[in-house]
Amino acid sequence: LEVPVFSDLLDTQPVSVVCVRDGKLVWDSERYDRSSAIQGTCSLSWRQGIKHDAARVMELTEASGVVRNRLGEIVDVESDYVYPLLKGSDLFNGRSESPRFSVIVTQRHLHDDTASLREKAPKLWAYLQAHQEHFARRKSSVYTGRVAFCLFGVGEYSFAEYKVAVAGFYATPRFRAVGPFRSRPLMLDDTCYFLNCASKEEAALLAGLLNDPVCLDFLKSVILLEAKRPVTKSILQRIDLHRLLDLADPQPLLSRYRTALDDLGGTSAGKAGYALDCIRSLVR
């Protein structure tokens, strides 16, 4: 069954054709047919950014050296627990060089006991205690039965210095390589998905690969444009990076790699063949 989709009642040519392919709903059959060869299982694990649901106290801004929370209060907590933060809109619009926000990160792993902050970070502990009503109002079931001031979507991967990320709330996927800010790893909020990377070169290579037209065609064919969150982890995990690399045109890929590397403050020195060998090793 194929269902043509028209942008207007008076149009005579459809803008796309909705159908079922390989047992899954496809929103644009033409795009899917020319890109479906990359469908499979991603060899790397996509992660979601940090979820805290207490933005008024957890997200901070700095102006003229003064740090405030979103209640307007001046905040003085141990800097070891404060990280630069990118939201989905920042990521989509390319605002990664100077993040607007920072975020308090109370755990390094999901099951860390935050009570240890009483001794390790007394100023932060006092701050959290003073604002505990904001945490008590969190409605998501992911916090049920867990320790006070806990987060969700946090792990060692969150602290990787380099990542390749995409905003989930936008129907046009834009993959961006991001690196540390002021020597601190960038955190992403829970509207974003990312791959953690071991180096800026790895991040630049993956960003160049994921921004390949074949990959973008595939994503545009399987995401529902009207969905609140068009890009999801389950969709991203369907990208077979090895197959994508086999189909990608090497020269444009290397051009995108060099651009992403330059944006991270790196240099594109070295032979093109070496870069391609690195990415082949990474995605297998």
Backbone torsions as a table, in degrees:
resi	resn	phi	psi	omega
1	LEU	NA	127.5	176.6
2	GLU	-123.5	134.4	-176.9
3	VAL	-121.1	111.3	177.4
4	PRO	-69.9	144.2	179.9
5	VAL	-117.8	127.9	-178.8
6	PHE	-113.5	145.9	179.7
7	SER	-81.4	-17.1	-178.0
8	ASP	-149.7	151.0	-179.5
9	LEU	-62.8	-23.8	-177.9
10	LEU	-93.2	-7.1	-178.7
11	ASP	-68.5	146.5	177.8
12	THR	-106.8	-16.1	178.9
13	GLN	-114.8	129.0	179.7
14	PRO	-70.5	150.5	175.8
15	VAL	-85.2	-21.5	176.3
16	SER	-163.0	171.2	177.1
17	VAL	-128.5	121.1	178.0
18	VAL	-87.1	136.3	-178.6
19	CYS	-158.0	-179.4	174.0
20	VAL	-111.1	126.8	177.9
21	ARG	-130.3	133.4	177.2
22	ASP	53.2	34.5	176.9
23	GLY	78.8	6.9	-178.5
24	LYS	-127.3	150.4	179.3
25	LEU	-72.5	132.4	-180.0
26	VAL	-120.9	132.2	-174.7
27	TRP	-93.6	-12.3	178.6
28	ASP	-148.9	97.3	-173.0
29	SER	-64.9	-35.0	-178.4
30	GLU	-65.2	-47.3	177.9
31	ARG	-62.4	-41.9	-177.0
32	TYR	-64.6	-42.8	-176.9
33	ASP	-63.7	-29.5	-179.8
34	ARG	-93.0	-0.8	-177.5
35	SER	-132.2	-5.7	-172.2
36	SER	-65.4	-12.6	179.1
37	ALA	-62.2	-20.4	-179.4
38	ILE	-89.1	-1.3	-179.1
39	GLN	-73.1	132.3	180.0
40	GLY	179.5	-129.1	178.7
41	THR	-129.4	128.0	179.8
42	CYS	-67.1	134.8	-179.0
43	SER	-78.0	-11.5	177.3
44	LEU	-114.2	156.4	-176.7
45	SER	-95.7	120.4	174.3
46	TRP	-75.6	137.5	-180.0
47	ARG	-117.9	153.3	174.5
48	GLN	-99.6	150.0	-179.5
49	GLY	-68.9	179.6	-173.8
50	ILE	-72.5	135.5	176.3
51	LYS	-113.0	128.4	179.1
52	HIS	-131.6	-30.6	177.0
53	ASP	58.1	29.9	175.6
54	ALA	-144.0	54.6	-170.5
55	ALA	-59.4	-33.6	-175.6
56	ARG	-63.3	-26.4	-179.7
57	VAL	-112.5	-22.1	-176.3
58	MET	-91.3	-26.4	-179.0
59	GLU	-99.7	133.0	-172.8
60	LEU	-123.2	154.8	171.9
61	THR	-128.6	157.2	-179.9
62	GLU	-128.2	132.2	176.8
63	ALA	-142.8	126.1	179.6
64	SER	54.7	36.6	177.1
65	GLY	80.4	1.1	179.9
66	VAL	-104.6	127.1	-179.3
67	VAL	-98.5	130.3	179.0
68	ARG	-130.7	152.9	171.0
69	ASN	-88.6	-178.4	-175.9
70	ARG	-81.2	3.3	168.4
71	LEU	-90.0	-6.3	-178.3
72	GLY	89.6	3.3	-178.6
73	GLU	-82.7	144.0	173.4
74	ILE	-72.3	134.9	-174.6
75	VAL	-120.2	129.7	176.6
76	ASP	-130.1	98.2	178.5
77	VAL	-131.6	167.5	-179.2
78	GLU	-61.5	127.3	-174.7
79	SER	-66.6	-20.6	179.9
80	ASP	-62.0	-18.5	-176.4
81	TYR	-108.0	13.2	-179.6
82	VAL	-118.6	128.7	-176.4
83	TYR	-130.5	148.4	174.1
84	PRO	-62.5	145.7	-174.5
85	LEU	-127.4	133.7	171.6
86	LEU	-110.8	129.3	173.0
87	LYS	-92.6	167.6	-178.2
88	GLY	-57.6	-39.9	179.8
89	SER	-66.1	-37.7	176.7
90	ASP	-62.6	-44.4	-178.4
91	LEU	-64.1	-47.5	-177.3
92	PHE	-62.6	-39.4	-176.3
93	ASN	-91.4	6.4	174.0
94	GLY	75.5	27.2	-179.4
95	ARG	-97.2	63.8	-177.1
96	SER	-106.9	-14.0	-176.1
97	GLU	-72.5	-31.4	-180.0
98	SER	-140.3	84.5	-175.5
99	PRO	-56.9	142.9	179.9
100	ARG	-76.7	-27.3	-173.2
101	PHE	-125.8	161.8	163.9
102	SER	-127.1	166.0	-175.1
103	VAL	-137.6	142.3	174.7
104	ILE	-80.8	127.5	179.6
105	VAL	-115.2	110.8	-173.0
106	THR	-88.6	-14.7	-176.6
107	GLN	-138.0	154.2	171.9
108	ARG	-101.5	-24.8	177.2
109	HIS	-133.8	156.3	-175.5
110	LEU	-57.5	-32.3	-173.3
111	HIS	-102.4	11.5	176.3
112	ASP	-63.2	139.7	178.3
113	ASP	-85.2	113.3	-177.4
114	THR	-69.6	-12.7	178.5
115	ALA	-61.1	-22.5	178.9
116	SER	-65.4	-17.5	178.5
117	LEU	-64.8	-23.3	180.0
118	ARG	-55.2	-39.0	-179.5
119	GLU	-95.7	-39.2	-175.0
120	LYS	-75.9	-33.9	-175.6
121	ALA	-143.1	72.5	-174.3
122	PRO	-60.0	-34.7	178.7
123	LYS	-68.4	-40.6	177.9
124	LEU	-66.4	-41.7	-179.9
125	TRP	-60.5	-43.4	178.8
126	ALA	-64.1	-39.2	178.6
127	TYR	-63.9	-45.7	179.8
128	LEU	-64.4	-41.9	178.3
129	GLN	-61.4	-38.7	-179.2
130	ALA	-68.6	-19.2	-177.4
131	HIS	-120.4	25.7	-174.1
132	GLN	-65.2	-20.2	178.5
133	GLU	-65.2	-28.3	178.0
134	HIS	-68.3	-34.7	178.2
135	PHE	-75.9	-34.6	179.5
136	ALA	-65.0	-24.7	-178.2
137	ARG	-86.7	-2.3	178.9
138	ARG	-65.0	127.6	-172.2
139	LYS	-94.8	-19.9	-174.8
140	SER	-63.1	139.4	-179.1
141	SER	-69.6	-13.9	-178.0
142	VAL	-65.8	-18.7	-179.8
143	TYR	-92.2	-7.5	-176.6
144	THR	-63.1	128.1	177.1
145	GLY	75.3	11.4	-179.2
146	ARG	-107.8	171.5	-174.3
147	VAL	-68.8	162.4	179.8
148	ALA	-62.8	144.7	174.4
149	PHE	62.1	24.7	-178.0
150	CYS	-75.1	163.8	176.4
151	LEU	-116.2	174.1	172.0
152	PHE	-135.7	144.8	-178.0
153	GLY	80.1	36.1	179.1
154	VAL	-125.6	141.1	178.5
155	GLY	-169.5	-176.6	179.8
156	GLU	-57.3	-33.0	178.7
157	TYR	-59.0	-29.6	-179.7
158	SER	-63.0	-27.6	-173.4
159	PHE	-97.5	8.4	174.9
160	ALA	-62.1	137.1	-178.3
161	GLU	-68.4	-31.1	-177.6
162	TYR	-123.6	140.7	-177.8
163	LYS	-144.6	157.8	167.0
164	VAL	-115.1	123.6	-170.3
165	ALA	-132.0	159.0	178.1
166	VAL	-142.8	143.3	178.4
167	ALA	-82.7	133.6	-175.5
168	GLY	-82.5	-20.7	-173.4
169	PHE	-89.8	4.6	-177.1
170	TYR	-115.7	135.6	-175.6
171	ALA	-76.5	-14.6	176.2
172	THR	-103.5	103.4	-176.5
173	PRO	-67.2	133.3	174.3
174	ARG	-132.4	111.0	-179.2
175	PHE	-89.9	129.8	-176.9
176	ARG	-129.0	137.3	172.5
177	ALA	-85.6	129.4	179.7
178	VAL	-126.9	149.5	-179.1
179	GLY	-129.6	-174.3	-175.3
180	PRO	-67.6	156.1	175.4
181	PHE	-123.1	122.6	-177.0
182	ARG	53.2	42.8	176.8
183	SER	66.5	16.7	178.1
184	ARG	-117.9	137.5	178.0
185	PRO	-61.4	140.7	175.8
186	LEU	-77.4	130.7	171.3
187	MET	-93.3	152.4	177.0
188	LEU	-118.2	146.2	178.7
189	ASP	-81.3	176.5	-171.2
190	ASP	-78.0	5.7	171.3
191	THR	-89.8	0.7	-176.9
192	CYS	-115.5	156.5	173.2
193	TYR	-125.8	148.4	-176.5
194	PHE	-153.4	160.0	168.2
195	LEU	-109.2	128.4	176.0
196	ASN	-81.2	142.6	-172.8
197	CYS	-126.3	152.5	-176.9
198	ALA	-84.8	-17.2	-176.8
199	SER	-157.5	167.0	177.6
200	LYS	-67.3	-32.4	177.9
201	GLU	-64.6	-42.4	178.9
202	GLU	-63.0	-43.7	179.3
203	ALA	-62.8	-42.3	-179.5
204	ALA	-66.0	-39.5	178.8
205	LEU	-64.0	-45.7	-179.3
206	LEU	-67.1	-38.2	177.4
207	ALA	-63.3	-43.3	177.9
208	GLY	-61.7	-39.3	-179.7
209	LEU	-69.7	-45.9	-176.7
210	LEU	-69.3	-23.2	177.0
211	ASN	-87.8	10.5	176.4
212	ASP	-65.3	141.9	-179.8
213	PRO	-54.4	-34.1	179.1
214	VAL	-63.8	-43.9	178.9
215	CYS	-64.5	-44.7	-179.1
216	LEU	-65.5	-37.2	175.8
217	ASP	-62.0	-44.2	180.0
218	PHE	-60.3	-47.4	-178.6
219	LEU	-63.6	-42.1	-179.4
220	LYS	-66.6	-22.4	-179.8
221	SER	-82.9	-21.0	-174.6
222	VAL	-113.1	-8.4	178.1
223	ILE	-92.8	144.1	177.3
224	LEU	-88.1	114.4	-173.9
225	LEU	-59.7	-33.8	-175.5
226	GLU	-84.6	-4.6	-178.7
227	ALA	-67.4	148.5	177.0
228	LYS	-61.2	-38.6	178.4
229	ARG	-124.6	85.4	-177.0
230	PRO	-61.0	-41.2	-178.9
231	VAL	-96.1	123.2	-178.8
232	THR	-125.1	164.7	178.1
233	LYS	-61.3	-41.2	-177.6
234	SER	-62.6	-35.9	177.0
235	ILE	-69.9	-44.0	-179.2
236	LEU	-63.0	-34.2	179.9
237	GLN	-70.7	-9.5	177.4
238	ARG	-84.4	-6.0	-179.4
239	ILE	-82.3	113.1	175.9
240	ASP	-84.4	103.3	-174.8
241	LEU	-64.4	-33.8	179.5
242	HIS	-65.5	-46.3	177.4
243	ARG	-64.5	-39.1	179.1
244	LEU	-61.9	-42.1	178.9
245	LEU	-62.1	-39.5	179.5
246	ASP	-63.2	-30.8	-177.2
247	LEU	-92.4	-19.6	-175.8
248	ALA	-69.1	140.5	175.4
249	ASP	-73.6	119.6	-171.7
250	PRO	-58.4	-42.6	-174.5
251	GLN	-67.1	-48.5	174.3
252	PRO	-61.6	-34.7	178.1
253	LEU	-61.4	-46.1	179.9
254	LEU	-66.6	-32.6	176.5
255	SER	-65.3	-43.6	178.0
256	ARG	-65.9	-36.9	177.4
257	TYR	-60.6	-47.3	-178.6
258	ARG	-63.5	-39.8	178.9
259	THR	-63.6	-45.4	179.6
260	ALA	-64.9	-38.4	-180.0
261	LEU	-67.2	-41.4	176.7
262	ASP	-60.7	-40.4	179.5
263	ASP	-63.5	-27.2	178.8
264	LEU	-88.3	1.5	179.7
265	GLY	83.0	18.1	178.7
266	GLY	-97.7	-178.4	176.4
267	THR	-121.7	147.5	-177.5
268	SER	-96.1	30.5	178.5
269	ALA	-66.2	152.3	-179.9
270	GLY	111.6	161.3	-176.6
271	LYS	-76.3	146.7	-179.9
272	ALA	-60.1	-39.0	-179.0
273	GLY	-61.7	-34.9	179.0
274	TYR	-64.6	-42.4	178.9
275	ALA	-61.8	-42.0	179.7
276	LEU	-66.9	-38.1	177.0
277	ASP	-62.8	-38.2	179.5
278	CYS	-62.7	-45.2	-177.3
279	ILE	-71.7	-31.9	175.4
280	ARG	-62.6	-41.2	178.9
281	SER	-65.2	-36.1	-176.9
282	LEU	-69.0	-42.3	-171.0
283	VAL	-91.6	-7.5	-179.9
284	ARG	-75.0	NA	NA
